[in-house]
Amino acid sequence: MIINIFYGFCMALADSVPGVSGGTIAFILGFYEKLLDSVHYLFSKEDPKKRSQAIYFIAKLIIGWIIGMGMSVAVLSNLFESKIYLLSSIFLGLTLSSIPFVIISEKENIQGKYGEILFSILGIALVITISSLRSSVLNNSSIDFESLSASQFIYVFISGMIAITAMVLPGISGSTLLLIFGIYVPTITAIKEFMTFNFSVIWGLMALGLGILFGLAISIKTIRLALKNHKSKMIYFITGLMIGSLYAISMGPTTLKNPLPQLSFSTFNIFGFILGIAILLALEFIRRYLEKKSYNQ
């Protein structure tokens, strides 16, 4: 039970920052397919026994996820305005260092299928296109969860629906997509406000939450089937999304309530970048330790 709570905790830490998705953490820690199957059976009535097992497994993940997300939000919300370039550099380190792990772990599935690298190019182009279109969609304004217009409510709903797909996909971070859509910082700020009993943000969080639930219900089956029937294409596509998200992360400072210039060579923080790599390596070490411990039992 403690291990599954720890898994949920790690997923929350990943989901709260652009760079690594909760799906990537599940992939690295070795329980990704179990997670997908559990969510599938949660929304399915085909096997009551497996559904009960899925509910029990996901409940333990959620406990850890809530603890991890609460801790992350408390820390991150105070760092955006003062340390945004440090955070962006950490996110870059996390993302860049996670790419080799995905490629190495899926070497058998992608080896010899180099023509499918076109799917990587598609993934890169998709992220850059979304990031570039964001400002025009929002008319260069920022989202305020306390005063959403009807169109902004729909925009946040759609953003949540798309972001949850990324959160369960071992590749691009759901937080990166929220950042691309310009609602990452407002989301973190709104969660912190809600935790301090400021319920004026509830409509914005409701829009995001409904989008997440709707996206989860319709995306899991598609992702599950795609990974089983077209795994090599999916891995190439995921890799492309991860590479493209490097650009989205560098644009992160422009999405603040008081926008700052994008990350550049002069604002890049090498210490933060190395720290991001170290975090990913630590997670890989933990995964191998848990695997070894499980094997010896």
QUIVEN-V242787 format. One record per residue. N is the residue number from 0. PSI is psi as a letter, one per 40 degrees, with the letter a starting at -180 (NA if undefined). BURIAL is b if it has 16 or more other C-alpha atoms within 10 Angstrom, else e. D_FIRST is the distance of its C-alpha to the first C-alpha in Angstrom with 1 decimal. Layout:
n=(N N)
psi=(PSI PSI)
burial=(BURIAL BURIAL)
d_first=(D_FIRST D_FIRST)
//
This chain:
n=(0 1 2 3 4 5 6 7 8 9 10 11 12 13 14 15 16 17 18 19 20 21 22 23 24 25 26 27 28 29 30 31 32 33 34 35 36 37 38 39 40 41 42 43 44 45 46 47 48 49 50 51 52 53 54 55 56 57 58 59 60 61 62 63 64 65 66 67 68 69 70 71 72 73 74 75 76 77 78 79 80 81 82 83 84 85 86 87 88 89 90 91 92 93 94 95 96 97 98 99 100 101 102 103 104 105 106 107 108 109 110 111 112 113 114 115 116 117 118 119 120 121 122 123 124 125 126 127 128 129 130 131 132 133 134 135 136 137 138 139 140 141 142 143 144 145 146 147 148 149 150 151 152 153 154 155 156 157 158 159 160 161 162 163 164 165 166 167 168 169 170 171 172 173 174 175 176 177 178 179 180 181 182 183 184 185 186 187 188 189 190 191 192 193 194 195 196 197 198 199 200 201 202 203 204 205 206 207 208 209 210 211 212 213 214 215 216 217 218 219 220 221 222 223 224 225 226 227 228 229 230 231 232 233 234 235 236 237 238 239 240 241 242 243 244 245 246 247 248 249 250 251 252 253 254 255 256 257 258 259 260 261 262 263 264 265 266 267 268 269 270 271 272 273 274 275 276 277 278 279 280 281 282 283 284 285 286 287 288 289 290 291 292 293 294 295 296)
psi=(d d d d d d d d d d d d d d d e i h d h i d d d d d d d e e f d d d d d d d d d d d e i e d g d d d d d d d d d d d d d d d d d d d d d d d d d d d d d d e e d d d f d d d d d d d d d d d d d e d d d d d d d d f d d d e h e f e d e e d d d d d d d d d d d d d d d e d d d d e f f i i h h e e g h i d d d d d d d d d d d d d d d d d d e h g b i h d d d d d d d e e e d d d d d d d d d d d d e f g e e e d d d d d d d d d d d d d d d d e d d d d d d d d d d d f d d d d d d d d d d d d d d e d d d d d e d d e e i d g i i i i h i d d e h h d d d d d d d d d d d d d d d d d d d d d d d d d d e NA)
burial=(e e e b b b b b b b b b b b b b b b b b b b b b b b b b b b e b e e b b b b b b b b e e e e e e e b b e e b e e b b e b b b b b b b b b b b e b b e e b b e e b b e e b b b b b b b b b b b b b b b b e b b b e e e e e b b e e e e e b b e b b b b b b b b b b e e b b e b b e e e e e e b b b b b e b e e e b b b b b b b b b b b b b b b b b b b b b b b b b b b b b b b b b b b b b b b b b b e e e e e e e b b e b b e b b b b b b e b b b b e b b b e b b e e e e e e b b b b b b b b b b b b b b b b b b b b b b b b b b b e e e e b b e e e e b b e e b b b b b b b e b b e e b e e b e e e e e e e e e e)
d_first=(0.0 3.8 5.4 5.3 6.4 8.7 9.9 10.9 12.5 14.4 15.5 16.9 18.8 20.3 21.1 22.8 25.3 27.8 27.5 24.1 22.4 18.7 19.6 21.0 17.9 15.9 18.8 19.0 15.3 15.7 13.8 16.7 18.1 14.8 14.8 18.4 18.2 15.6 17.8 20.8 19.7 18.7 22.5 23.8 24.8 25.7 22.8 21.3 18.7 17.4 17.6 15.4 12.7 13.4 13.2 9.7 8.6 10.9 10.2 6.8 9.1 11.8 10.5 10.3 13.5 15.4 14.9 16.0 18.8 20.1 20.5 22.1 24.5 25.6 26.6 27.9 30.1 32.2 32.7 34.1 37.7 38.1 36.0 35.9 37.4 35.0 32.1 33.7 34.2 30.6 29.7 32.3 30.9 27.4 28.9 31.5 29.3 26.7 29.5 30.1 26.5 26.6 30.1 29.2 26.1 28.2 31.4 31.9 31.7 34.2 36.5 40.0 39.5 41.0 42.9 39.8 39.7 41.5 38.1 37.1 40.4 39.6 36.3 38.0 40.8 38.6 36.8 40.1 41.8 39.2 39.3 43.1 43.5 41.2 44.0 46.5 44.1 43.5 47.1 46.1 44.6 41.1 38.7 38.5 35.7 37.8 40.8 40.0 42.9 42.5 42.6 40.0 37.7 38.0 37.6 34.3 33.1 34.0 32.5 29.1 29.5 30.3 27.8 24.7 26.0 26.0 22.5 21.1 23.8 23.2 26.3 27.9 25.9 25.9 26.9 29.8 31.0 30.9 32.9 35.2 35.8 36.5 33.8 31.1 32.6 33.4 29.9 28.4 31.3 30.8 27.1 28.1 31.0 28.8 26.4 29.7 30.7 33.3 33.1 36.0 33.7 31.9 34.2 33.3 29.6 30.1 32.1 29.4 26.6 28.7 29.4 25.8 25.0 28.2 27.7 24.1 25.6 28.5 27.2 24.1 26.3 28.9 26.8 25.0 28.5 30.0 27.5 28.1 31.8 32.9 30.3 32.9 34.5 31.2 30.3 33.8 33.6 30.2 31.9 34.8 32.8 31.2 34.7 36.2 33.6 35.1 38.1 36.2 34.5 38.0 39.2 36.5 38.8 41.2 38.7 38.6 40.4 43.1 43.1 43.5 44.8 42.4 40.9 43.8 44.6 45.9 42.8 40.3 38.3 37.8 35.5 33.1 33.3 32.5 29.6 28.2 28.6 26.9 23.8 23.5 24.2 21.6 18.9 20.4 20.3 16.6 16.1 18.5 16.9 13.4 15.5 17.6 14.9 13.4 17.0 18.0 15.5)
//
